[in-house]
Amino acid sequence: MNELKNKIGVMIVDDSAVVREALRTILESDDAIEVVGTAADPYVAAEKLRKVVPDVITLDIEMPRMDGLSFLRRLMAQHPLPVVICSSQAGEGSDNALRALEYGAVDIVQKPKMGAKQFIEESKVEIIDVVKAAHLSKVKKIAPEKAAPAERDIAPKLTADAVIPRAKGPAAIETTERVVVVGASTGGTEALREFLMALPGDAPGIVIVQHMPENFTAAFARRLNELCALTVKEAEHNDSVIRGRALIAPGNRHTLLKRAGARYYVEVRDGPLVSRHRPSVDVLFRSTARYAGKNAIAAIMTGMGDDGASGMLELKEAGAYTIGQDEASCVVYGMPHEAHKRGAVMKVLPLKDIAGHVMTRDER
C-alpha cells in the first residue's frame, strides 16, 4: 500500500511506452493518485513488486515474454491486488479482457487514444473513476484508517436531464407486462452472471446497464448467452423487451426503455456523460419510470459512485418495485448505498437472492 503520501499508488504494466506515459499523465492529473511504478512486461512488473506494492495495477493483455492473463492468474494466486485491465478494443482482445475478470481483475477500461478534446476528457473521467473504484474493492483489505479519496470533478457531472426529461405524469396507456431494469458497475460482470444464471428462461424482459467500455459489451453478452437459460444480447436500437430476453446496453451508448402501445422496446442513442457514465443507469431508470412505472422491477448492484440512485428514486415514486444489493455481497458498496441513503430502495438483498425475489414479484 502506498502510505507515504496517502495517495492511491498505481503501477502501470504495458509494453507501449506511449500508453504508459499517457496513463501516467491521466492518472496523476488527479491529486488522489500517484504512479509508483511502470513496467514494459510482467517480468519487469514482478521484479518491481518486490520493492513496492501498489494499491492498484493497470494491466495490458497482449505483451511480450508473458501475456497479461498468465501474469494475472499468478498474481491473484500468490499476492492478490486490485487489477484493472487496460485494453484495446474488439475481437479476441475483448474476450480475453472478459476472461481476466473471471480470473479476478476488478474492471476493464479502454486504453487512452489521442483524438478530440471531448474524447480525451471523457477518457480521464472513466480511467480515474475505475482506478478509484478498484482501490475500494474487496479484492484486498483496505486499511480502516485510509478513507476513500474525495472525488475531483474533471468534467461537469450531468444528470439524466441531459438525455431525457423527467415525466410530468404517469404513462397514459396501461399494460400489465412486467419489465426488469438493472444497473451495475465495478464487480457487476460477475454479479450479473450470477443473477442471470439464476433466472428461468421465461423471466420477464430485462434491460441492463453495466459500465463497460465500447466494444466489450457484445462479447460480454455473448458469454452470458452461452451460460444462461435466457437469451442475452447486446441491445440494438428498437430491440423489443420481451420475456426470456435480457438486453445489455452497448458501451459508450445510452440505452432507454420506451413503449409503443403494450410493446416495450429500447432506444440506443448518443449523448453526454450522465452521472459520469455513458451508458448511464440514471438514464435507463428515468426512462423506465416514465414508460413502465408500476410495472417495473429495478435492481441496483455493486459499483462505485451514485449512478442510478436518482433514477431509482424516480422509479419508486412512479410505483416501481426497487431492490438494492446488500453491502456484504458487493465488490464496492457505492451505487446501492447511495440509492439506499436517498430512500430509493424498498428491499435490500444479498446477490444470491435477487433473482428469486424478482420472479416472486413478477408473479404478483
N, C-alpha and C positions, 0 to 999 in steps of 0.2 A: 504494500500500500504506500502511496506517495504521501508521507506525513510531514515532510519538511515545510511545505508551503500551504498545506491543507487544500490542495487543488486535486482535481481528478487527473491522475497520471496515466497517460496513454502511450502505448508502444505501437508503432505503425510497421506492419510487415507486408511489403510489396516489392516486387522485383523492379518496378519502374521508379527511377529517381524523380521523374516529373510528378508522378502521382504522390510519392512520399512527400515532396515539397508542397504540393497543392493541399494535401491533407493537413500537414503541419500548419500552413497559413490559415486554413479554415478553422481548425480546432483552437489554435492559440489566439484567434480573434475574440474568443470568449474568455473572460477573466477567470472563469472557474476551471479551466482546463490547461494542462501543461503536457507537452510531448516529452516523455522521459527517455525515449529511445526510438530508433528506426532500424529496420533490418531488411536486406535485399532478398533473403530467403529464410526458411525455417531453421537451418543450421546456425546461421548468424543470430537469429532470434533466441534460440535455445542457449547459446553462449552468453548473450546479454542478460537473459533471465536469471543467470547465476549471480549477477551483480545487482540487478534492480528488478523489483516485482511491481509491475504497473497495476493500476486499478482496472484498466480495460485494454484489450488488444484489438486493433483493427487488422483483419487478415484477408489477404488475397487468396483466391483458389488456385489459379494456374501460376506456378513458379518453378524455377529450375531446381534441380537436385532433389527436392521433396515437395509434393503438392500440398496445398493448404489443408485438404481433408485429412491426410495422413498425420500432419502436424497437430491438427485439432484433436484427433482421437487420442494421440499420445498425451497431449496437454491435459485433456479432461480426465484421463485415467490416472495421471500422476499428480497434477497440481492444478485443479480446476480454477479457471479465471473467466470473468465475463469477456466473451469474444464477439465482436461484430464483424460479420462478413462484408467486406468491401469489394464488390464485384462489378464487372461489366454486365452487359445485358443478356439477350435471349439465347435460345438454343440449349445446348448441353450445359453451358455455364449456369443457366438458371436452375436446371435440375440439380447440379452439384451444390449450388448455394442452398437449395432446399434440403438436400441431404445433410448439409452442415448443421442445419437447425435440428435435425434428428440426432446428430452427434453431440449436441449440447451448446451450439452457438446461440446467442441471445436474440440476434436480429440480423437483418440484411439492409445494407444501404448501397445505393448505386455510386460507382466511382465518380468523382467530380470530373466534369468536362468543361473545357473553355467554350464560351459562347456568349449569348446575350446576357446583359446585366441581370435581368429578372431570373434567368436560369441559375446564374451563379449565386444570387442572394437566396433563392429557394433551396439550393443545394446546401448552403451554410445552415439554414434553419433545420433541415432534415438530418444532416450529419451530426450536428451538435446535439440535437434532441435525442437521437438514437444513442449516442455515446453516454449522455447523462442518464438515460433510462437503463442502459446496460450496467452502469455503475451502481444503480439502486436495485438491481435484480437480485434474486435469491440464488444465483449460481454460486456465490460465496457469501460468507457472513460479512456484514458491514458493521464496523465498529460503532457502538451506540453513541459515542461522543461525536461522531462525524455526521453532521446534519446534511440534508440534501442541499446542494448548491442553489442559490437563488437564480431564477430564470432571467436571462438577459435577452430582451427582445432585439432581434436583428432586423425583423420586418414587422410591419403592423399586424397585430393579431385580429383578424376579421371574424365576424360571426356569420351564421348561416344567412343573414340578411343579404350578404354579397352574392348569393346564388339563388335563393328562393324567399319570397316574402312570407311572413307569418300569416296563417289563415285567419280570416275575420270571423269565421263561424264554422260549425260542423258541415261535413260534406252533405250535399243535398240528396244524393242517390244512396239508398240503403242497400247493403249486401250483408250476408251472414258468413261469407267465406273468411276464414282466419288467414292472417299473414304474419310471419315472424321476421323481425329485423334484429340484427346482431352487430355490435361494434367491438373491435379489439385492436390491440397494438402489441407492445412488447410481450412476448410469450404467447401471443394469440395463435400462432400457427399450430402449436401442439394442442392448445386449449380447444381450438375449432375442430381439429382432427378428433379429439375425444368426444366432443359434443355431437358432431355429425355422425360419427360411427355408432353412437348410441340411439340414433333416431331410426324409426322404421321407414320402409320405402313409401308409405302413404302419408308421411308427415306433411303438414301444411307448407305452402310455398315459403321459401326463406330467401332473404336478401342480406348479404354480409358485407360490411366494410372492415377489412383488415389492412392496417397501414403497411404497405409494401411498395417497393419501387416499381416503376413501369417495366413491363415485360416479365416480371416474376409471377404475377398473379395467374397467368394462364397455366404455367407449369404447376403451380400450387393447386389450382382447380383440377387439373388432370390427375394429380396424385391422389387427391381426396376422392375423385370419382372412382378410382380403382379400389378404394378401401370401403366405401360406404354403400348402404342399400339405396340411398337417394342418388339421383343424378346430380352431379356437381359440375358446373361450368363457369367460365369467366363470363360476366354479364356483357351482353351486347345491346346496343340501343334498340328498344322496342321488344326485348325479350319478355314473354309472358311469365308472370309469377304464378306457378301452378303447383298443385300437390305433387309431392315426390321429387321436387327440384329445388336445389339451392344455387343461387347466383352469387358469385364473388365479384365485387366491384373491381374493375381494372385499375391497376396502378396509374397514378397521375391523372385520373378522370373522376369527377364527381358522379355518383350514381343516386338517382332519386326514384322513389316509388311514385307511380302515377296510377290513375284509374280511368277507364272508359266504360261506362255502364257498370256491369258487375265484374269486369275484367281488370285485374291488376297487371301492370307491366312496368318496366324500368326505363328511365331516360338516362342516358350516359352523355355527359357534357363536360366541356372545359370550364374553367373559371379560376378565380384566385384561390390561394390557400385559405382555408377556413379553419379556425382553431389550430392554425399552423400545419394543416394537413390537406392533401388532395389525393385520394378521396377523403372526405370528412364524414365522421359518424354523425355530427350535428346536422349536416345536410340531409343525409338519409333519414334520420329520426324526424326532422321537421316535416319533410315531405310525407312521411308515414302518418304523422299526426294529422296532417291536412287531408289526406286521401283515404286513410283507413280508420283512424280514430279508435273507437272502442273495439274494432275487430282485430287490432294489432296486439301482438305479444312481443315485447322487446327485451333483449338481454345485453348488458354491458359487461365486458370481460377485461381481463388483465391488460394493463398498459399504463404508461406514464402520461401525465398531463390531465386535461379536463375535456378533451374532445368527446362529445356525446352527452355530457352532463346537462347542458341547457336543452338539447333536443329531447332527452329522456323526460325532463320535467314537462315539456310541451306535450309529449305523448301521454303522460299520466293525466295531465289536465284535460286532454281530449278523450279520456276514458280508456286508454290502453292499459294493459297489464304489464308491469315493469319488473325486471329481475336484475339483481346485481350479483356478480361473483364475489364470494367471500374472500377476506384477506389471506387466510391460510392457504388457499389453493391458487392464489395469484402469483405470477412471477414478479410483477410490480403492481402494488395496490394503489394505483393512481386514479385512473378513469372511474372505476366503480366507487372508489372512496369519494371523489368529487360529486358524483351523482347522488350518493347517499347523503352527503352533507347538505345538499340542496333540497332534500326531501323528495327526490325523484324516484327512489327505489321503493317498491312495495314489498319485495321479498328478497332476502339475502340468502344465497345458497352456495354450497361448495360446487365446484365444477362438475363433479360426477353426478349430481342430482338435477342439473339444469334441464337436460333433455327430457327426463321423465316428467318433470314439472310442466314443461311446455306442452307435452302430449296430454297431461291431465287437464290443463286449461283449454286445450283445443276441443276436448270432449264436452265442455260445458255449454 
